Amino acid sequence: MSFSYDFAIIGGDARLAYMAFFLHMQNASVITYKLSEPGLCPGCPQASSLKEAITSSRCIIGPIPMSRDGITINAVNLQEDLTLSNLQSLLTDGHRLFAGCIPAGLREYAGQHPFFLFDYMQDEGLAIFNTIATAEGVIAEAILHQPVNLHQSRCLILGFGRCAKTLACKLRGMSADIAISARSPRALSEAEACGYSILPLRALPEVISQYKYIFNTVPARILESETLALIRPDTLLLDIAPGGFDPAEAERLGLHSRLSLGLPGKYAPKASAEALLKQTLAVLKQQFPLSG
């Protein structure tokens, strides 16, 4: 199949705008559609529709996450044609799709049709690199929205996955007093082995009022209404994984909570774009050594 462009870059945040710029500077043929910051790549042609972008390009680079609602493609400038179903109908033999947190339905479709799919967040190296920008971003949010130092402040981290581990490490470097609460006994054991205080979830109601900062990294309900009601109004509750608590309930209780999503794209888009592009080109070289 013949394509007019090497790459189409669709939607997303500033990371994708920087990727378009870097590819353009490497003399790749790039077309974009509904970038968050098209001004970062003024020399790139802009498609008039998703169909034009997809049908004219060999490699498609989509957002991280690809979708927040399972229906639309993640973009600041949302258009009616920016849907997963529309994208799926346009993908054909010869396409190579790169994005992050690709929905299961699209992954299943790719398994039944002859196009290549790569999920950035399924790549261990990129996923760990992503935690660095996420951790630095949520710390920036904490500093911006709480009038006290992190130094020696009592910080509670919910969960101990990739992001939580990096966040705890960064906070420790700022001399914060860190406790980890998680459902998994193994996660608690790992946290304890790293030298952090640990709290089983069942113990949270007894101590949660003691923390100045609470960071949720778990995309499943951790803080029920009864526990939320015990949090002090001057505590900053930062949620980087929606689902850990009910934001409407937190607002009703007068809590100081913030939903902090897309932090790598907000605080470190250029560095993140460099890492994403490096991996994209490496995968293309490995999977398609003759055509790139």
N, C-alpha and C positions, 0 to 999 in steps of 0.2 A: 504494500500500500504506500502511496506517495503522500508525503506531508510537506506543507509549506514552511513549517517552523519546527525547530528541534524541541522547544519547550513551550508549554502553556502554563502560566502560573495563575492560580485561581483563588480569589478571596483571601481569607486569613488576616493576620496582623502584620506588624512591621517586619517580622522575620522573613515573610515571603516577598515583601517589597525589596529587602536587601538581597535576597537570593536572585531576584530578577536583575538587580543592578550588577551583582557579581558575574552572573552569566553573560550579561550584555557586555561587560568589560572584558570578558574572555572571548568575545566575538562569536558567542553562540547566538543562534536565531531564536528570539524570545517574543512571545505575545502574552499579554496579560488581560485579566478580566476581573474587574472590581477589587483591585488591590486596596488595602486600607490607606496606603500612602503612595499613590502613583507618582508623586513628585520625586520620589527617591530614584526612579528610573525613567527620566524624561525622554530618553531615546527609544524606549520600548513601545511598539505598536499596542494599541488597546483594542481588544475585540469588542464588537457591538452586541454579542450574545455569547452564552455558554456554548451554544452549538458551533459558532464560528471558532471559538478558542479550541474546543476539543477536536473537531473534525480537521482542523488545519495543522495539528501538532502531534508529534510522536510521543513525547514524554509529558505527562500531566503532573504538576506539583500542586497538591491541595493543602488545606490548613491543618493545624494541630491545635485542638482536636478537629477532625474533619466535620463533625456535626455536634451540636449541643443538645438537639432535640430529636435526633434520629430521622429528621425529615429534610431540613434545610442544610445547605453547605455553609459552614461558618464564615461569615464575612461582615465587615462593618457596614458596607453599602449593599444591603440585601436586595436582590431582585427576584421577581417571580420565577425566573428560570433556574435560579440557584437551588436546586433540589437534588437529593440523592437519586431519586427515581429518574430524573431527566439526565443526570450524568450517566447513570447505568445504561440508559437506552442509547447513549452516544458512543460508549466504549466498544471498540471492535478489535479484531485481530491486528496486532502490531502496536497497540497502545501499551505504555508503561506508566502505571499510576503510582505516585508516591504521596503519602499523607500520614497523619498521625491519628491514632485511636480510631481506625477505620471500623465502622459499624459491622456487626456480624453478618447482616444481610448482604452487604456488598462483598465481604470476604467470601461468602458462600457462592455468590454469583460469579466471582472471579475463578473459583474452583471449577466451575462448569463451562467457562468460556475462555477462548484463547487470547487473554491479555495478561500482562505481568503486573503484579501488585506487590508493593513494599510498604509496610507500616513502620514508620520511624520509631514509634514507641514500643515496638516489639524487638527493636535492636538494643541489646543490653548496654552497649557503650553510649549510644545516644540518650537512652533513658536515664542513665546515671549522670551524664553531662547536663541533662535537662534539670536534674535536681539541684544543681549548683545555682543556676539562674533563678529557679523557684525559691530556694532558700534565701538567697540574697534579696530577692524581690519582696518576700514576706517580711524579712527583717526591716527593709526600707519602709514597708507599710506600717510596721510596728512603731518605728521611730517617728514617722510622720503623724501618727494618729493617737499617740499616748504621750502625755507631758512628763514622763519620768524616764530615767535611764534604764536600759536593759541590764546594765551592770548590777549584779547582785539582786536583781528582781526575780521573784519566784515565777517561773515559766512552766506551764503544763503543756506537754505535747501529747495529743491523742493519736495513737497508732505508732508503729515503729517499722514502717516500710522504707522504700528507697528515699523518698522525700523527707520523711521524719528523721532518718539517720543523718542525712546531710544537714538538715536544719539544726538538729541537736549539736552536731559538731561545730557549726558556725556560732551558735549561741554560747557554747562552752568557751569558744575563743574570745567572747565578749564578757566573760565572767558572770554569765547569768546562772541562776540557781535552777537546775532543770530536773523535772520529774517526767516520767513516761508512764502513760496509762494505755493498756491494750487488752484486747480480748484473748489473744493467743498466749498461752503459757511460754511457748518458745520465744515469742517476741519479747516478753518480759524478762526472760532469762538472758537474752542477747543484750537487752538494755542494761540489765544489772551488771553483766560482764564488762560492759563499756564504762561502768562507773556511775551510771545515772541512778537516781532514786526511782523506784517503780511503785505503781499503784494498780492493783486489780480494778476493773471497772466497777465492781460492787462497792469499792471503798470511796468512790468519787464523792458521793453526797456528804461524807463526813469532812472532807478537806477542800472541796473545790472553791470555797469562799476565800481561801488563803492565797490564791494566785492572782498576780497582776496581769499576766498575759496567758491566754489559752489559744493554742494553735491546733486546729483540727485538720488531720491529714487522711481521715477515713471517710470514704464515700458511702457509709452506711450509718444508720442512726446509732449514735453513741450517747448523746445527751438528750434524755427524755425531759418532758416539761417539768417534772418534779425536781430534776437536777438543775435545769436551767434557772429555776426560781431561786436557787441557792447561790448563784453567782453574783458577786458584788457589782453594782452599777458602774463603778470606776474601773472594772476589769475590761481589758480589750480582748474581744473574742474574734480571732481571725480564722476564716474558713477557706482553705485552699482545695477542698474536696467536697463539693456540695452533697448534702445528705446526712452529714454528721449531726445536725440539729435542724429544727424548724425555724427558719429566719423570721417568719411572721410571728411566731411565739416569742422569739427573742426580742423583737421590736415591741410587742405588747407588754413585755416585762420591763421595758426601758433599758435593755442591755446595750452596751456599746459594741456592736458586732459589725464585721465587714466581710463581704464575700470577695475574696481575692483570687480571681481567675486570670489565666493568660499572663502570668507574671514574667516568664522569659521574653515574651513579645513586648512587654511594657518596659522592662528594666534592662534587658540585655539582648535586644533584637539583632544587633550586628554580629556579636560573638556567636549567638545561636545559629544565625544564618550561615556563618562560615562552617560550623560543624555539620549542619544539615547538608550543605552543598558538597562538602568533602565526602560525606558518606554516600550521597546520591551518585556522584561521579564514580566512586569506587564500585558501587553496586552495578552501575551500567557497564563499567569496564569488565567486571567479572562475569556478568550474565550475558552480555552482548559484545564480546571482544572485537568483532569485526565491524559492527555498525555503530558502537558507542551509545 
